[in-house]
Every structure is written in C-alpha cells, then in structure tokens.
Amino acid sequence: MDIRGVFAANLKSLRRAKGLSQEELAHAANLDRTYISSLERCVYSASIDVVDRLANVLEVDASRLLQKPPTGATQ
C-alpha cells in the first residue's frame, strides 16, 4: 500500500473510532466534507498542514495518520 493509501485507511479508521462523520470531522478541521471524502478515497493528497489539522481533531500525533499497519494487520 502506498503512503496515500495508508493515510486514507488511517484517516477513515481513526475518524470512525472517534464516532465522527465526514461532515463532523470536516467542520472541526475547517475543511469541506467532500475533501474528507476525497482523502479517504485516495482522490487527493493532503498537505502536511492538513495532516496536522486532522490529527489535532482526531487527537493523535500526525505521524499516526501516516503509520503503516504492522505486517498482516487489517484495518
């Protein structure tokens, strides 16, 4: 999985774990809901600033959004 795919999977997983909709996450991060959807579908790449904003809302280190899952793990 490439880094964009890793980011997309982590974003979706962490968002769901927090019980947030795409719209709620987008509002809290001052982004558009369609942008969140596009990030989760690997349509767009996020800037480092956007990664940081999303991590802050999700209450994780930005590196967590870019962390590949352990070999054999599923998300």
N, C-alpha and C positions, 0 to 999 in steps of 0.2 A: 504494500500500500504506500503510495506517495505521501508526502507531507500534507498536501491539501486534503487528501482523503482521511488522514489521521486527524487533522484539525476538524473536519466536518463530523466525523464519528464522535470525537470527544465533545464537541460543542453540543451536539444533539443529546448525547448521553448525560452530560452534566446538566443541561437545561431541563431534561425530563426528571432527573434525580432531584432537582430543586422544585419540581412541580410547576414550572413556568411554561406558559405557551410561548410561541414565537413572538406574538404580539407583546406580551408582558416583558419578555427579555429585550425586545427592540425598544420599547418605551423607556425602560430603565437605563439602557445604554445610549439613548438618544440616537437610535438608528431606525430605519424603515423595516417593517415586518418582512417585506419582500426581499430585502437584503439578507436578513437572517435565513430565510428560506433558501436563497441562492447560495449562501455559505454552506448550509447543511447539505446541499445537493452538489457541491463542488463546481458550481457555475462561476463563482467569483473567488478571488483570493483576497484574504483580509490583510490590511496593512498592520504593521506592528502596533500602531496606536489603537486600532480596532480590537486586536487581540487583547491588549491591555484593558480596554474598556469592558469587554465581555468578561474577562477574567475577574475584574473587580465586582461586577454584578453577580457573577456565579460564586464569588468568594473563594477563589482558588488562585494559585500562582499562575501567571501567564504561561509558564513552562508546562503546566499540566495540560493545557489545550493542545500542545504540540508533542506530547509524550506518546511514543508508540506503545501499544499494549504488549505485555510480555508474550513471547512466542507461545502459540497455542491458545491464547486467551481470546474470548469473543466479547464484543460489546453489545 
